[in-house]
Amino acid sequence: MSEETEPAIVIAVEIDNPVLADRLASLLDGIEGLRLAAPGEAATVAIIARDRPSAAEPHGFDLTPRELDVLALLAEGASNKTIARRLGISAHTAKFHVGSLLVKLDATGRTDAVAHAARRGVIHL
């Protein structure tokens, strides 16, 4: 006798990478209480992942994913030591990434870098 009294959660998977989408669908398929949405069917939850354009395309900055991580932490006011700890890198490497951001964003300091990035839509404060 099934104890399921609530309707199944319907999950839509919209991922640009078909191999990953199939793997994810296979993992979710056998879970009780979940059901994959049919094409065009409204879903309770959607898993959406599309190839993001690089930071250079919409914003004019050629930032690496790691620099974007560092920038987000700069926006929180993190020191180089804090950035290093949070990202699992050395303080020297964090300092290098901060310096690279200052050059790429043509910023005079950490706060200026965050302000430039926010104005250009790279980060949202």
For each residue, the residues with C-beta under 8 A, 3 or more apart:
1:
2:
3:
4: 8 32 33
5:
6: 33
7:
8: 4 33 34 35
9: 33 34 35 44 45
10: 35 36 37 41 42 43 44 45
11: 28 34 35 36 37 43 44 45 46 47
12: 36 37 41 43 45 46 47 48
13: 21 24 25 28 36 37 46 47
14: 21 46 47 48 49 50
15: 18 20 21 24 47 48 49 50
16: 49 50 51
17: 20 21 49
18: 15 21 22
19: 22 23
20: 15 17 23 24 49
21: 13 14 15 17 18 24 25
22: 18 19 25 26
23: 19 20 26 27
24: 13 15 20 21 27 28 47
25: 13 21 22 28 29 36
26: 22 23 29
27: 23 24 30 31
28: 11 13 24 25 31 34 36
29: 25 26 36
30: 27
31: 27 28 34
32: 4
33: 4 6 8 9
34: 8 9 11 28 31
35: 8 9 10 11
36: 10 11 12 13 25 28 29
37: 10 11 12 13 41 42 43
38: 41
39:
40:
41: 10 12 37 38
42: 10 37
43: 10 11 12 37 46
44: 9 10 11
45: 9 10 11 12
46: 11 12 13 14 43
47: 11 12 13 14 15 24
48: 12 14 15
49: 14 15 16 17 20
50: 14 15 16
51: 16
52:
53: 57 58
54: 57 62
55: 58 59 61 62 63 68 122
56: 59 60 61 62 63
57: 53 54
58: 53 55 121
59: 55 56 117 120 121 122
60: 56 120
61: 55 56 104 105 117 120 122
62: 54 55 56 104
63: 55 56 67 68 71 101 104 122
64: 67 68
65: 68 69
66: 69 70 87 97
67: 63 64 70 71 97 100 101 104
68: 55 63 64 65 71 72 122 123
69: 65 66 72 73 87
70: 66 67 73 74 83 87 94 97 98 101
71: 63 67 68 74 75 101 113 114 117 122 123
72: 68 69 75 76 123
73: 69 70 76 78 82 83 86 87
74: 70 71 77 78 83 98 101 110 113 114
75: 71 72 114 117 118 123 125
76: 72 73
77: 74
78: 73 74 82 83 86
79: 82 83
80: 83 84 91 94 95 98
81: 84 85 91 94
82: 73 78 79 85 86
83: 70 73 74 78 79 80 86 87 89 94 97 98
84: 80 81 87 88 89 90 91 93 94
85: 81 82 88
86: 73 78 82 83
87: 66 69 70 73 83 84 94
88: 84 85
89: 83 84 93 94 97
90: 84 93 94
91: 80 81 84 94 95
92: 95 96
93: 84 89 90 96 97
94: 70 80 81 83 84 87 89 90 91 97 98
95: 80 91 92 98 99
96: 92 93 99 100
97: 66 67 70 83 89 93 94 100 101
98: 70 74 80 83 94 95 101 102 110 113
99: 95 96 102 103
100: 67 96 97 103 104
101: 63 67 70 71 74 97 98 104 105 107 113
102: 98 99 105 107 108 109 110 112 113
103: 99 100 106
104: 61 62 63 67 100 101
105: 61 101 102 112 113 116 117
106: 103 116
107: 101 102 110 112 113 115 116
108: 102 112
109: 102 112 113
110: 74 98 102 107 113 114
111: 114 115
112: 102 105 107 108 109 115 116
113: 71 74 98 101 102 105 107 109 110 116 117
114: 71 74 75 110 111 117 118 123 125
115: 107 111 112 118 119
116: 105 106 107 112 113 119 120
117: 59 61 71 75 105 113 114 120 122 123
118: 75 114 115 121 122 123 124 125
119: 115 116
120: 59 60 61 116 117
121: 58 59 118 124
122: 55 59 61 63 68 71 117 118
123: 68 71 72 75 114 117 118
124: 118 121
125: 75 114 118
